Amino acid sequence: MKNALILSGGGARAAYQVGVLKALSEILPETAHNPFPIICGTSAGAINALALATHAGSFKEAVHDLTEIWSGLSINHIYCNEWLDLFKGIGKLLLSMMNEGVGRTRPIALLDNSPLAELLERTIRFENIDQAIADGDLEAVSVTAMGYSSGESVSFFQGREEFKGWRRYRRVGSPCKLKVEHLLASSAIPTIFPTVRINREYFGDGALRQLAPISPALHLGADRIFVVGVSSNRNPQHWGKRRPLRHSPSMAQIVGHMFNSAFIDSLEGDIEHLDRVNELIALIPDQVREEQSLHLRPVDSLIISPSRELDKIAGRKVRYLPPSMRFFLRAIGATTKGGGAAAASYLLFEREFCDELIELGYQDAMWEIGPLKAFFKLE
């Protein structure tokens, strides 16, 4: 049975995933190697995925180093955020209107994420992937990005030689040597960070048009999947909640819902679809499946999602941002009062926000210690 780890996108929300992984590293044996031969990540989740896949030590050591990175993070490590940088970004967006909406020298974006590229160059050891595969600790690692020309969700993966690419409706699997460019492309939040050219196409955030986030893991042979989400939507307590109407939607509130639909909703829908397919497969006798050559198999899953609303946490942490970003986010309503705290949560790469999400992920995973031990057969 092959375990797969699926880490979704969500900008700074991905700090929650680190907390869940931290709890898991304490539940597993001290010297345990990577328990996930297949690792799939999208957007910021792709960065966490590669950090695990390229680490040469034990799983506990890999998670510890990843936690250290997130705990020491500030937006200065992710994007340029001075007043001049912000005005330059706005200016480039406005000037692009004089050139049919296209950047003259580089892809247009509000923010310059060159600090993120430098951080990834320093911390991710891509050369370790082949060694991990050769040692049997890893079978494949996948990073998903969206092609702006083709409109396809492309899962770039590096794995064992026998793994071949695939093509489905708007879903493509492409074997390659993973590089920093793939991570920057996968995490390029639309209009916020610049797109990245890979081969002959420009790519952006992998959560866009990712109709089946679980699909890459299944194509790579996973039988059991461990999913770390970044939304509390799966908690029935939050279903159907309506806050008192105080004003029309702010710009940030609208953008926040657009981001949520891209980063979160497709994963939750795919999980629900997987559960339903498993129920249907259970109704088909094994003999019938063999006689009819039905290439169907049940896939076990375990999902850990936030028990608290990350938007509310983000609304309280906006004050820790530098003055330029604080002014910009408040101006567009990216606060609790403005109703757009969800939009702020994707850009809040500050220690105060990340640490609280890491602690929340740790607590949520520890509350599920029974299912976790059962899933990893530790009992």
C-alpha positions in Angstrom: 0.0 0.0 0.0 1.4 3.4 -1.0 0.7 6.5 1.1 0.5 9.8 -0.7 0.6 13.3 0.9 -1.5 16.0 -0.7 -0.8 19.6 0.3 -3.1 22.2 -1.1 -2.4 25.8 -1.9 -3.4 28.9 0.0 -0.4 31.3 0.4 0.4 31.9 4.0 -2.3 29.6 5.0 0.1 26.7 4.2 1.7 27.3 7.6 -1.2 25.2 9.0 0.2 22.2 7.1 3.5 22.5 8.9 1.7 22.2 12.3 -0.1 19.0 11.1 3.2 17.6 9.9 4.9 18.5 13.1 2.3 16.5 15.1 2.7 13.6 12.7 6.5 13.6 13.1 6.0 13.2 16.9 3.5 10.4 16.5 5.7 8.4 14.2 8.9 6.7 15.5 11.8 9.1 16.1 14.0 7.8 13.3 11.2 7.1 10.8 12.0 7.9 7.2 9.5 9.7 4.9 6.2 7.9 5.3 4.9 9.2 2.0 6.5 7.7 -1.1 4.3 10.0 -3.2 4.1 13.7 -2.4 1.9 16.1 -4.3 1.7 19.9 -3.7 0.0 22.9 -5.2 0.9 26.5 -4.8 2.4 27.2 -1.3 1.7 23.5 -0.6 4.1 22.6 -3.4 6.9 24.4 -1.5 6.2 22.4 1.6 6.1 19.2 -0.5 9.5 19.9 -2.0 11.0 20.8 1.3 10.0 17.3 2.6 10.9 15.4 -0.6 14.4 16.9 -0.8 15.5 16.6 2.8 18.2 14.1 3.4 17.4 13.3 7.0 14.6 11.6 8.9 11.0 12.7 8.6 11.2 14.4 12.0 14.3 16.3 11.0 12.7 17.4 7.7 9.6 18.7 9.5 11.7 20.4 12.1 13.7 22.3 9.5 10.5 23.2 7.7 9.0 24.5 10.9 12.1 26.6 11.5 11.7 28.2 8.1 8.1 29.2 8.6 8.6 30.4 12.2 11.4 32.7 11.0 9.4 34.0 8.1 8.4 37.5 7.3 7.0 39.0 4.1 10.5 40.4 3.4 11.4 36.8 2.5 8.5 36.5 0.1 7.9 39.7 -1.7 9.2 43.3 -1.9 6.8 45.5 0.2 8.2 49.0 0.6 6.0 51.9 -0.5 8.0 52.3 -3.7 7.6 48.6 -4.5 3.9 48.8 -4.0 3.5 52.0 -6.2 5.7 50.4 -8.8 3.4 47.4 -9.0 0.3 49.5 -9.2 2.0 51.6 -11.9 3.0 48.6 -14.0 -0.6 47.3 -13.9 -1.9 50.7 -15.1 0.8 51.1 -17.8 0.0 47.6 -19.1 -3.3 49.0 -20.2 -1.4 51.0 -22.8 0.0 47.8 -24.1 -3.1 45.6 -24.4 -2.7 44.5 -20.8 0.7 42.9 -21.3 3.9 43.8 -19.4 6.6 45.3 -21.6 9.7 43.7 -20.0 8.3 41.0 -17.7 4.9 39.5 -16.7 2.8 42.0 -14.9 2.0 41.6 -11.2 1.2 43.7 -8.2 4.1 42.4 -6.2 7.7 41.3 -6.9 8.4 37.9 -5.4 12.1 37.8 -6.2 12.9 37.3 -2.5 10.9 34.1 -2.6 13.1 32.8 -5.4 16.2 33.5 -3.4 14.7 31.8 -0.4 13.9 28.7 -2.4 17.3 28.6 -4.0 18.8 28.6 -0.5 16.6 26.0 1.2 15.4 23.5 -1.4 18.0 20.9 -2.5 16.5 19.6 -5.7 19.5 17.4 -6.4 18.4 15.2 -3.4 15.3 14.0 -5.2 17.1 11.5 -7.4 19.0 10.1 -4.4 15.8 9.7 -2.4 14.2 7.8 -5.3 17.3 5.6 -5.6 17.3 4.9 -1.8 13.6 3.9 -2.0 12.4 6.7 0.3 10.5 8.4 -2.5 8.7 7.3 -5.6 7.6 10.6 -7.0 7.0 14.2 -6.1 4.6 16.4 -8.0 4.1 20.1 -8.4 1.0 21.4 -10.2 0.7 24.7 -12.2 -1.8 26.1 -14.6 -0.8 27.0 -18.2 -2.3 30.3 -19.3 -2.2 29.4 -23.0 -3.6 25.9 -22.9 -5.8 26.4 -19.8 -4.6 23.0 -18.6 -3.6 21.9 -15.1 -0.1 20.5 -15.5 1.4 18.3 -12.8 5.1 18.4 -13.2 6.5 15.3 -11.5 9.9 13.7 -10.9 9.9 10.0 -10.1 10.9 6.5 -10.9 11.6 5.8 -14.6 8.6 3.6 -15.1 6.2 6.5 -14.3 4.8 7.9 -17.5 2.9 11.1 -18.2 -0.8 11.2 -18.6 -3.5 13.3 -20.3 -7.1 13.8 -19.2 -9.6 16.5 -19.7 -7.7 19.7 -18.9 -5.3 17.6 -16.7 -1.8 16.7 -17.8 1.1 14.8 -16.1 4.5 15.8 -17.3 7.7 14.1 -16.1 10.7 16.4 -15.7 13.5 17.5 -13.4 11.9 19.8 -10.9 13.5 23.3 -10.4 12.8 26.5 -8.7 10.8 27.7 -11.7 8.2 25.0 -11.1 7.6 26.2 -7.5 7.5 29.8 -8.5 5.0 29.0 -11.2 2.8 26.9 -9.0 2.7 29.6 -6.3 2.1 32.6 -8.6 -1.2 33.9 -7.2 -3.0 35.5 -10.1 -2.3 39.3 -10.6 -0.4 39.2 -7.3 2.8 37.4 -8.3 4.3 37.2 -11.8 3.7 34.2 -14.1 6.7 32.0 -15.0 7.7 30.8 -18.4 8.5 27.0 -18.6 9.4 25.7 -22.0 7.0 27.5 -24.4 4.2 28.5 -22.0 3.6 30.8 -19.1 2.3 29.2 -15.9 0.6 30.5 -12.9 -0.9 29.2 -9.6 -1.7 25.5 -9.8 -4.9 25.9 -7.8 -6.5 27.6 -10.8 -8.5 25.1 -12.9 -7.3 22.2 -10.8 -10.5 20.2 -11.3 -9.2 17.1 -9.5 -6.4 17.9 -6.9 -6.2 14.3 -5.8 -5.7 13.0 -9.4 -1.9 13.4 -9.5 -1.5 11.1 -6.5 -3.7 8.5 -8.0 -2.0 8.6 -11.3 1.3 8.0 -9.5 0.0 4.9 -7.9 -1.3 6.0 -4.5 -3.6 3.6 -2.6 -4.0 5.8 0.5 -4.0 9.6 0.7 -3.4 11.9 3.6 -4.7 15.4 2.8 -4.0 18.6 4.8 -6.5 21.3 3.9 -6.4 25.0 4.7 -10.1 25.6 5.1 -12.6 25.0 7.9 -15.4 24.5 5.4 -15.5 20.7 6.1 -16.6 21.5 9.7 -20.4 21.3 9.7 -20.5 24.0 12.4 -19.5 26.6 9.7 -22.0 25.4 7.0 -24.6 27.9 6.1 -23.3 30.7 8.4 -24.4 34.2 7.4 -22.9 37.3 9.0 -25.1 40.4 9.6 -25.2 42.5 6.4 -23.4 45.8 7.1 -22.4 46.9 3.7 -22.0 45.7 0.1 -19.0 43.4 -0.5 -15.7 45.1 -0.5 -13.1 44.6 -3.2 -11.1 42.3 -0.9 -14.2 40.3 0.0 -14.9 39.6 -3.6 -11.2 38.7 -4.3 -11.2 36.5 -1.2 -14.1 34.4 -2.4 -12.4 34.1 -5.8 -9.2 32.9 -4.1 -11.2 30.5 -1.9 -13.0 29.0 -5.0 -9.6 28.4 -6.6 -7.5 27.2 -3.6 -10.1 25.4 -1.5 -13.4 24.5 -3.1 -12.0 22.1 -5.7 -10.1 20.0 -3.1 -13.2 19.7 -0.9 -15.3 18.7 -3.9 -12.7 16.1 -5.0 -12.6 14.6 -1.5 -16.4 14.3 -1.5 -16.2 12.7 -5.0 -13.6 10.2 -3.7 -15.8 9.2 -0.8 -18.8 8.6 -3.1 -16.7 6.5 -5.5 -15.4 4.4 -2.6 -19.0 3.8 -1.5 -20.0 2.7 -5.0 -16.9 0.4 -5.4 -17.8 -1.3 -2.1 -21.2 -2.3 -3.6 -19.5 -4.1 -6.6 -18.5 -7.7 -5.8 -14.8 -8.4 -6.4 -15.7 -11.2 -8.8 -17.7 -8.8 -11.0 -14.9 -6.3 -11.0 -12.5 -9.0 -12.2 -14.8 -10.4 -14.8 -15.7 -6.9 -16.2 -12.0 -5.8 -16.0 -13.1 -2.7 -14.1 -9.9 -0.8 -13.3 -11.3 0.6 -10.0 -9.8 0.4 -6.6 -10.9 1.8 -3.2 -8.6 4.6 -1.9 -8.4 5.1 1.8 -8.1 8.8 2.9 -7.6 10.8 6.0 -8.2 14.6 5.9 -7.1 17.1 8.5 -8.6 20.6 8.2 -8.6 23.7 10.5 -11.0 23.6 13.4 -11.1 27.4 13.4 -11.7 30.0 10.7 -8.4 31.2 9.3 -10.0 34.4 8.0 -10.8 35.5 11.6 -7.2 34.8 12.6 -5.9 36.8 9.6 -8.2 39.7 10.5 -6.5 40.0 13.9 -3.0 39.8 12.4 -3.1 42.4 9.6 -1.7 44.9 12.1 1.6 43.1 12.1 2.2 43.9 8.4 4.5 46.7 7.3 2.7 50.1 6.9 2.6 49.9 3.1 0.8 46.5 3.0 -1.3 47.4 6.0 -2.5 50.5 4.2 -3.1 48.7 0.9 -5.1 45.8 2.5 -7.2 48.1 4.6 -7.9 50.3 1.6 -9.4 47.4 -0.3 -11.3 46.0 2.7 -9.0 43.1 3.5 -9.9 43.3 7.2 -12.5 41.8 9.5 -14.5 45.0 9.4 -14.2 45.2 5.6 -15.2 41.5 5.2 -12.2 40.6 3.2 -9.8 39.1 5.7 -9.7 36.0 3.5 -7.7 37.9 0.9 -5.3 39.1 3.6 -4.7 35.6 4.8 -3.0 34.6 1.5 -0.4 37.4 1.9 0.2 37.4 5.7 3.6 35.8 5.7 4.4 37.2 9.2 5.6 35.2 12.2 2.6 36.1 14.3 0.1 34.7 11.8 2.3 31.7 10.8 3.0 30.6 14.3 -0.6 30.6 15.3 -1.5 28.5 12.2 1.3 26.1 13.0 0.0 25.7 16.6 -3.5 25.3 15.3 -2.4 22.6 12.9 -0.5 20.8 15.6 -3.5 20.8 17.9 -6.0 19.7 15.3 -3.7 16.7 14.3 -3.2 15.8 18.0 -7.0 15.7 18.5 -7.0 13.1 15.6 -4.2 11.0 17.1 -6.4 7.9 17.1 -7.3 8.0 13.4 -3.6 9.0 12.6 -2.2 6.0 14.4 -4.8 3.8 12.7 -4.0 5.2 9.3 -0.3 4.7 9.7 -0.8 1.3 11.4 1.0 2.4 14.6 -1.4 0.4 16.9 
